[in-house]
Structure formats: C-alpha cells, structure tokens
Amino acid sequence: MAEAAGVSVRYANGLLAKERSSIMRLALSMRLQRCRQALEDSRQNHRTVSEIARGWGFSDMTHFGRSFRAMFGMLPRDVRKSARQP
C-alpha cells in the first residue's frame, strides 16, 4: 500500500498512527470488509464462510471470527443468515 502511494512503510505508518491505525490494521479492515460483502452477496451462497475467509487470506478461522466480530459486532455466520432472510 505504501509503495503504491509512493511513500515508505515507516512514513505511512506514521501518518496512520495519528488515526490509531497502521498499514496492517488498514489491510485487515479492508479484507474483513470484502469478506462481509461476499457473505452478503447471494451470488456467493455456494461458498462456505471458511472458503470466503481463506479467499481473502485468512488461514486461521478463530482469528478471522474474532476479528470479524470485533469489527462488525456479529459473527460471520450471522451476517450470512441475515442476508439470506427476505
């Protein structure tokens, strides 16, 4: 991300520190948001929660579930259930 913005990782993390964030936290947040979008997308109902998580780079499902819940206040399976209801 820093390279794409044309700055050093250290500089980018310094800027993000003002917002109490970092490149790693920003990347995690973006990946979790993509997972949530996939879980809410009816075209991806054939994929399991684990498949979606792995597709966005999560190899530890416990870490994924805890991070997801911390960010959205819901478990991934609950997001999927609510998206499937009419």
N, C-alpha and C positions, 0 to 999 in steps of 0.2 A: 504494500500500500504506500509506504513512504517513498519507495523508488518511483512508483507511478506518479506521485505528487512532486517528484523532483527534489526531495529533501532526505536527510539522513533519518535513520530509525530513531536515533537519540533526540534529534530535533522534534520529530513528530511526537514522540512520547512526551517530550517536554511540553509541547502545546496541549496535548491531550490530558496531561496531568492537571492542568488548570480546571478541567471539567471532571476530575477524578476518574479518568479513564486511561487507557493505553491502547496501543495497536492490537495487542492480544484480546483485550476486552471488547474492542470495537469489532474485531473479526468474529469473536464468539457471538456477539449480539447479532451480527448480520447472518451468521449461519443459523442461529436459532430462529430468526425471523423467516428465513427461507424454509426451514422445517415446518413452521406454523402454516405458512402459505400452502405448502404441499399437503399438510394434514387437512386443511380446509377445502382443498381442491377436489371436487368429486371425480375428476378425471384420473385421480391417483388413488382411488379407493382400493384398487387391486394390490397396492403396495402396503406392506406392514409398516408399523411405526418404526420398527428396527431397520427396515430397508431404507426408509426415508432418512433416518438419522445417520446410518452408515453412508448414504449417498452424499451427505453434507459433511463427512469427515469425522463423525463421532464413532469411536470404536468401543467405548465404554458406555453401556446403556444406563448404568447407575448415574454416572456423571451427566449424561445427556438429560435424564429425567429430572435430576436435581437442578441443573442449570435452567432447564425449560420452566420448571415450576417457579424458580426464583425470579425469572424474568416476566412470566405471564400470569402467575398465581394459579395455574391449573396444570394438571398432568397432561402430557401429550395425548393420551387415550381419551381424556375428557374433552379436549379440543376437537378431536376427530368425531366423537359421539355427538357433540352439539352441532357440528357442521352437517352431520347426516340427517338431523331432525328437520322436518319441514317447517 
